[in-house]
Amino acid sequence: MINKVIPVKEAVEKIPDGATIMFGGFMGCGNAHRLIGELAGSGKGGFTIISNDASMPGGPIGDEHYGIAKLIHNRQVKKLIATHVGLNPEVAAQEQAGELELVLIPQGSFAEMIRAGGAGLGGVLTPTGVGTLVEENPYAEGRVAVDGRDYLLMKPLTADIAIIAGYYVDKIGNVWYKGTMRNFSAVMATAADVVIAEAAHIVEVGDIVPENVMTSSIFVDYVVPGLGGA
């Protein structure tokens, strides 16, 4: 068995400028906070971020900018693909200034497009957005009629890197999520070339019983210790 645990700094070194990165989390909860903090101070940028949202200026751990809001604030993000951004006013300001490209996707479609990317499917058919501005989305390929009903064909979403966070992660990368940490992380782990899992607690192989594994080690390339400690 290969021990996949590496220091956070080494993990950030593996993320190139201009990478497309998926971040698990919802309003910052479930973000890989330690890794994001290191990435925010790395000087790297030009990222395309795929995330449910842009988090928010402040959060429960006392940071001035919570979760991926650090990367937005530092102007390390050139493109954001998300479902809502209203809690982070810096997104609107940067978009209006021409500093950030923003693509909004309905949340259910967003989750299914990532799932499709991980499964190698050609897209998702959904009735959501038919007859609305969603049809002008760059990831919408037009209408498809099935049994007399119109659907939008939405492209799959994939990334160079997925950064997820688990509560217990063993040394070969099996992940157990606590509560809502699971959110988008489980599907994102299937849809990226490289997956980095930040662990609140790193445990020995076998400490997570097989039926409790939520993301299998086969999807995880690296494990880093998180704010919860190793």
Sequence and secondary structure as in RCSB ss.txt:
>XXXX:A:sequence
MINKVIPVKEAVEKIPDGATIMFGGFMGCGNAHRLIGELAGSGKGGFTIISNDASMPGGPIGDEHYGIAKLIHNR
QVKKLIATHVGLNPEVAAQEQAGELELVLIPQGSFAEMIRAGGAGLGGVLTPTGVGTLVEENPYAEGRVAVDGRD
YLLMKPLTADIAIIAGYYVDKIGNVWYKGTMRNFSAVMATAADVVIAEAAHIVEVGDIVPENVMTSSIFVDYVVP
GLGGA
>XXXX:A:secstr
    B  HHHHHHTS TT EEEE  BTTBT  HHHHHHHHTS    EEEEES   BS  TT  SSBTTHHHHHTT
 EEEEEES  TT HHHHHHHHTTS EEEE  HHHHHHHHHHHHHT S EEE TTTTSGGGGSTTEEEEEEETTEE
EEEE    EEEEEEEEEEEETT  EE  GGGSTTHHHHTTSEEEEEEEEEEEE TTSS GGG SB GGG  EEEE
 TT  
